[in-house]
Amino acid sequence: MKKILLSLIFTMVAMQLFAQDNGVEMADALRSNGKIYVVVVCIVIILLGLIAYLFSLDKRLKKIEKENLPKT
């Protein structure tokens, strides 16, 4: 299992290294067109949504845990 996981990690790292060449050109094109701000705003909105969802899920779990505690 460790060998499979390690080979998967190395494969992903190698793919990232090869992807670096095109990424700079794409970022430059987005920056020159002003579209990079749209990308950043979309990423921020997605992250804020995920954080809000996790906090609401945590509140619900705490409420359920309080209800299910044995009363002594």
C-alpha positions in Angstrom: 0.0 0.0 0.0 2.8 2.4 0.8 4.5 1.7 -2.6 1.2 2.5 -4.4 0.7 5.7 -2.4 4.3 6.8 -2.9 4.2 6.2 -6.6 1.0 8.1 -6.9 2.5 11.1 -5.1 5.6 11.0 -7.3 3.4 10.8 -10.4 1.5 13.9 -9.3 4.6 15.8 -8.5 6.0 15.0 -12.0 2.8 16.1 -13.6 3.0 19.4 -11.7 6.5 20.0 -12.9 5.6 19.4 -16.5 2.5 21.7 -16.1 4.6 24.7 -15.0 5.6 25.7 -18.6 2.1 26.4 -19.8 0.9 27.8 -16.5 3.0 30.9 -16.7 1.9 31.8 -20.2 -1.8 31.3 -19.2 -1.3 33.4 -16.0 0.3 36.2 -18.1 -2.5 36.1 -20.6 -5.2 36.3 -17.8 -3.3 39.1 -16.1 -2.9 41.1 -19.3 -6.6 40.8 -20.0 -7.6 41.6 -16.5 -9.4 38.2 -16.1 -7.1 37.0 -13.3 -9.3 39.0 -10.9 -12.3 37.0 -12.0 -10.5 33.8 -11.3 -9.3 35.1 -7.9 -12.9 36.2 -7.0 -14.3 32.8 -8.0 -11.7 30.9 -5.9 -12.4 33.2 -2.9 -16.2 32.6 -3.2 -15.7 28.9 -3.4 -13.4 28.9 -0.3 -15.8 31.1 1.7 -18.6 28.8 0.8 -16.7 25.7 1.9 -15.7 27.4 5.2 -19.3 28.5 5.9 -20.5 24.9 5.2 -17.9 23.4 7.5 -18.8 25.8 10.4 -22.5 25.1 10.0 -21.8 21.4 9.9 -19.7 21.7 13.1 -22.5 23.6 14.8 -25.0 20.8 13.9 -22.7 18.1 15.1 -22.2 19.8 18.4 -25.9 20.2 18.8 -26.5 16.5 18.1 -23.7 15.5 20.5 -25.2 17.6 23.2 -28.6 15.9 22.7 -27.1 12.4 22.8 -25.0 12.8 25.9 -26.1 10.4 28.6 -27.7 12.3 31.5 -26.1 11.4 34.9 
